[in-house]
């Protein structure tokens, strides 16, 4: 993606909830979203730019109702920003290239860094392991080597 699509282009490309989440910092309903209990091997990419963000190898059930990950695939693709909305202080997570709102990161996760990336399904598109090569993500096949 060389240039972020216009608001009009995004409204045509995205569903209303995808637009609300990624462009207006919205939040989808817990437990009523596409990937909260999704368990297939593959990667999750930014719905706007297609940039790889998270892997199923780092996904776990945090019980919060949204997909949760211990880390991004490429840390530089995920930006963190202080969020003081809703009368609390949190750390918002955004995609670097498309500036999509993804969700939030919390320090209550498992794994070596103790992080939980709590991400809206509406900000993501899942690419199954079997389709990685075909869709140009063959670099990420190594994540699934046994």
C-alpha positions, 0 to 999 in steps of 0.5 A: 500500500503506497497511499492510504485509501480515501474515506470514500474508498474505505467506506466502499471496501470495508463493512460498517463495523470494520470502518467504525473500528479502524477509522473511528477507534471503535470497539466491536462487541466481545464474544460476537466477533469473527476471530475471538474463538478462531483456532486455525493456523495462519496469520492476521493482517491489517484489513486496510493495508494487508500488512501482517500483524499477528500469528495464530502461533501467538494467539491464546484465549484470554477470556475477554471476548476478543482475539488476544495475542502475546506479540505482533509478528513484526513489532515495527508494524504495530504502534502504541499510543496513550489512550485517555478515552472512556475515563481511563488510561490505556495503551492503544494499538494501531497499524503503522502503515494504514494507521488503523485502530486495532485494539489495546495492549495490556500487561496481564498476558502470558509469555515472556513479555507478559503482554496481551494484545487485545485486538478487534476482529473487525481490524483483521483479515485472516490468511490461512496457512495453506493460502500464505504462499498463494497470497504473497505471505510465503515469508511467514510460512516459517512461523509454522515449522515444527 
